[in-house]
Amino acid sequence: MFGIPVRGLIVIGVLGVAGAMYVANGGKPLGEAGTGKACRVTVTADILNVRAGPADTQPIVSTIPRDTVVEADRRIENGFRLLKDGQWVNNDFITPTSDSDCG
């Protein structure tokens, strides 16, 4: 057909559909759709321990003072929320900001 091998037409079709899906998803890779809001949380404890992993037995790597707003992930494991920097905080001592999407 038009001098293009069938395999070539299939590849062009697949790339076209993938491109259309990318555009329909707001220019983000699939799986990253959302409201566009980031997950941000406010520290409610006087001083919040930041840990290397999601457990009280994990080493403390730093601390965050009360009322600090930090970028977080939607992932919660064993009662600990993952921060964007890959460290963990106890979810009992933070609260999502009013304009965030922490799910």
C-alpha positions as CSV (number, residue, x, y, z in Angstrom):
1,M,0.0,0.0,0.0
2,F,1.6,3.3,-1.2
3,G,4.9,1.4,-1.5
4,I,5.3,1.2,2.4
5,P,5.7,-2.2,3.9
6,V,2.9,-3.4,6.2
7,R,5.4,-3.5,9.1
8,G,6.2,0.1,8.5
9,L,2.5,1.1,8.6
10,I,2.1,-0.8,11.9
11,V,5.0,1.1,13.4
12,I,3.7,4.4,12.2
13,G,0.2,3.6,13.6
14,V,1.5,2.6,17.0
15,L,3.7,5.7,17.2
16,G,0.7,7.9,16.2
17,V,-1.6,6.3,18.8
18,A,1.1,6.7,21.5
19,G,1.6,10.3,20.5
20,A,-2.1,11.0,20.7
21,M,-2.3,9.4,24.1
22,Y,0.6,11.5,25.3
23,V,-1.1,14.7,24.1
24,A,-4.4,13.7,25.6
25,N,-2.7,13.1,29.0
26,G,-1.5,16.7,29.1
27,G,2.0,16.0,27.9
28,K,2.8,13.7,30.7
29,P,3.8,10.1,30.4
30,L,0.9,7.7,31.0
31,G,0.4,6.9,34.7
32,E,1.2,10.5,35.7
33,A,-2.3,11.9,35.1
34,G,-3.7,13.9,38.0
35,T,-5.1,17.2,39.1
36,G,-1.7,18.9,38.6
37,K,-1.5,19.6,42.3
38,A,1.5,18.4,44.2
39,C,1.3,16.6,47.5
40,R,2.6,19.0,50.2
41,V,2.3,18.5,53.9
42,T,2.7,20.7,57.0
43,V,4.6,19.4,60.1
44,T,2.4,19.4,63.2
45,A,4.9,18.1,65.7
46,D,7.3,20.5,67.5
47,I,10.2,18.6,65.8
48,L,9.6,15.8,63.3
49,N,12.2,13.1,62.9
50,V,13.0,12.3,59.3
51,R,14.0,8.6,58.8
52,A,15.9,6.6,56.3
53,G,13.0,4.1,56.0
54,P,9.4,3.6,56.9
55,A,9.8,2.5,60.6
56,D,10.6,3.8,64.0
57,T,13.6,1.5,64.0
58,Q,15.2,3.2,60.9
59,P,17.9,5.8,61.6
60,I,17.0,9.4,62.0
61,V,18.7,11.4,59.1
62,S,17.4,14.9,59.9
63,T,14.6,16.8,61.7
64,I,12.0,19.3,60.5
65,P,10.5,22.0,62.7
66,R,6.7,22.7,63.3
67,D,4.8,24.4,60.5
68,T,7.3,23.6,57.8
69,V,5.7,22.7,54.5
70,V,7.5,19.9,52.5
71,E,6.9,18.1,49.2
72,A,5.7,14.5,49.8
73,D,4.6,11.5,47.9
74,R,1.2,9.9,48.0
75,R,2.8,6.6,49.2
76,I,2.3,5.6,52.9
77,E,3.9,2.5,54.3
78,N,3.6,1.3,57.9
79,G,2.2,4.6,59.0
80,F,5.1,6.6,57.4
81,R,4.8,8.9,54.4
82,L,7.5,9.0,51.8
83,L,8.9,12.5,51.1
84,K,10.0,13.6,47.6
85,D,13.6,13.3,48.7
86,G,13.2,9.6,49.4
87,Q,13.1,9.9,53.2
88,W,10.2,9.1,55.5
89,V,8.2,10.8,58.2
90,N,5.5,9.5,60.6
91,N,2.2,10.3,59.0
92,D,0.6,11.1,62.4
93,F,2.6,14.3,62.7
94,I,1.9,15.9,59.3
95,T,-1.2,17.1,57.6
96,P,-1.8,17.8,53.9
97,T,-2.0,21.4,52.9
98,S,-5.4,22.7,51.8
99,D,-4.2,23.0,48.2
100,S,-2.4,19.7,47.8
101,D,-3.3,16.3,46.4
102,C,-2.0,13.7,48.7
103,G,-4.8,11.2,48.1
